[in-house]
Amino acid sequence: MDKKNIQESMVKKGGRNPKPSTPKPENIIPPSQKFIKKRKNMKVKFDYPPLEYFKIYKDSQDLEFGTQEAACFDIAAYLKLGEEKPSIIEGYNKYNEKIEKSIICDYAHIYSENKENGYICIEPKERLLIPSGLILNIPIGYSVRTHPRSSTGYKIGLHHPHDQGIVDADYYHQLFLLFYNMTEVEVRICHNQRIVQSEMIKKPIYEIKETKTQPSQKTDRIGGIGSTGIS
């Protein structure tokens, strides 16, 4: 028996494992999607009640954690054109004058293959409210905090002016995200582009009351703002 026949015989008898086939690209599931699918099917003891979200539009982007240890979930911009879709974006220009800007249709398919997927241009020093296409149903006793994604500020030069946006449990309208262009050039935000990362936080219960006694020194700090130095 020649070498080829010996190898074929060993494979049939289970003596040697055949070389695994390489999966086609369309069948490869990204690590983040694998985890999301696994987490939905496994039993997990959660620390908080569920955060629910309502899609104003059927194709609004779902809220998902990007990786297994992601502390926050991502929220994307909703800038799609069509009937009963948002077409005007409100904001303020560098002169602090209120402005309205139209969502631009991507006819040339530069940013998307779907011509209904639009984008908005933020001029230098402009501030715009970007729609998410979602309404959050936050449990009583909790709030949602929005934070800038590292790539949003570092790579494209957009600043989330609040640094940390706060969404209260009794807010029941569409979630809008405020952005400021801190560069000297036009910056674009496209439909379904992830623009902030968010988390649900438990609300601490405490009392606020007036005191008739002026606060005094509690530690070795003796100065006010900036007294501890800059280094």
N, C-alpha and C positions, 0 to 999 in steps of 0.2 A: 504494500500500500504506500503510495507516494505521500509527500508532506501535506499536500492540499487535502487529500482524502482523510488523512489522520485528523487534521484540524476540524474538518466538517463533522467527523464522527464524534469528536470530543464535545463539540457544541451541542449535538443532538442528545448526547448522554448527560449533559449538564456538567461536563468536566471543565469547560472554560466558557466564561461569559462572552457573548457576542459584543462587538463594539457598539455602544449606544448611539442612536441616531441623533443628529443635531436638530432641535425643534425649530420649526419655521418661525420667523420673526413675529408673525401675527399671533402665534400661540404663546409667546413669552409674556408672562404677566409681570409688570414692574414690582419690585419689593414692596412699595407702599400699598399697591392694590392687593397684593397677597395678604398683607397684614389686615387691611380693612375687611376683606372677605372673611378671614379667619376670625377676627374679633366679633363680627356679626353673628357667627355661628357658635361661638364658645360661651360658656357661662362665666360671667365676670361679676364680682361684687363691686358695685360702684359706690363711691363716696358721696356723690351728690345725686339729686333727682335728675331726670333727663332734661336737656335743653332742646326744646322743640323749635322748628322753623317752618314757616309757611311760604310756599313759592307763589309769588304774585303772578309769575308767568311760568308756563309749563317747563320751559327750558332754562329756568334760573339755575345757577350752579349750586350743587349740593355742598353742604358744610362737611368737611372731612379732615381728619388728622393725616398729615403727610407721611409720617413714619411711626413706628411702634412707640418711640419715646418722645414724640413731639409734645411739648407742653401746651401748644396752642393749635387751634384749627384755622384754616385759611378762609378768607372771604374774598370773592372775586367781584369785579365790576360788571354791571349789566348795561351794555350799550348796544342793544340790538334794535334795528329799525323795523317798523311794521305798524299795523293798526293797533291802537290801544297800547302802544309801547312808548317809553319815555323818549322824547325828541329834543327837549330843551334842558340844558344844564345851567343851574344858577350859581352865581359866585360874585366875587369882587375883583376889580383890577388893581393895579399898583397904586392908583390914585384913590383907592378906597371907594370907588363908585360901583354900584350894583350893576351886574351885567348878566346877560342871558346868551348862551352859546348853543348852537345846534350840533347834534351828533352827526358826524360825517360818515357817509356811506363809502365803503371800501370797494368801489366799482372796479378798480384795477387788480383786486385780489392780492394786494401787497402784504396785508397782515392776516388775511383769512381767505379760505376758499369759498366761504359763504358770503354772498354780496349783502345779505341782511345784517351781517356782523359789522358794526360800526366802530368808530373811535372818536375820542375827543382830544383837542389840542389845548394844552395849558401854556399860556404865554408866560414869559418871565415875570415873577412877582405876583402872578394871579393866584387866587384861591377859588377852588371849585368844589361843590358837593357832588360826589360820584354815587349814583344809585347802585344798590346791590341786588334789587329784584327780590328781596327777602324781608319777611317780618319775623322777628324773634318772639317766641313765647317763653319768657324768662320766669322761672318759678319764684313765687313770693319768698323774700328772704335772701335773694341772690341778685347779682348784677353781672353784666358782661363788660369786659374791658378790651378795647381794641388797641393794638400796638403796631407800630410800623414794621414791615418786613425789612431785614437788613439789606436786601438787594434793591428795594425801592429807593432808599436814600443814597446808598453807595454807588449803584450802577446807573440810575436814571435821574437822580437829583431831585426827587420829590420828597417833601417833608410832610409828615402827619402832624399838623400844628399842635394838637392837644398833647402829643407824645403818648398820652394814654387817654383814649376816649372812654367815657363811661355811659353805658346804656342801662337805665333803671328798669326794674321789673314791671313797672306800670306804663312803660312806653310801648305802644302797640301799633306803631306806624312803620312804614318802610325804613330800613336802615340805610342812611346815607353816610358816606365817608369823606371827610374834609381833607383836601390836599393843597399844598402850596409849592409852587415851582421856585426853588431857590437858585436856579441856574440863570444864565444869560441867554439861553436858547429855548425854543419851543420844545415841549415834552408831550408825548402822546400816551394816552391810556387806551388800551383796546378792550373790546368785549371779551369777557371771561378771563381777563388778566387778574391774577391774584395780587391784591394790593395791600391787605393788612392781615395780621394774625391776631386771633382773639381767644379769650378764655373766660369761663364762668367762675365767679368768685362769690364765696359766702359772705353775706352782709353781717358785720359785727353789730351787736346790740349794745348801745351805750347811751348815756344821758348827757344832754347839753344844758348847762345851767350857769347863771351869772354868779360871780363871787364879788364880795365887797372888799376882799383883801388883795392888794397888789402882789403879783407873783414876785418872788425873790430868788436869789442865786441858789441853785440846787447842787451844782458840781463845781469843779475848779475853773470853769469857763467864766471869764470876767467881761468879755466884750460882746458886741452885737454882730451884725452882718459882716462877714469877711474877717472876723477877729481871729479865727483859727489859722489864717495864712492861706497861701495859694499852692504850696508844694505838698 
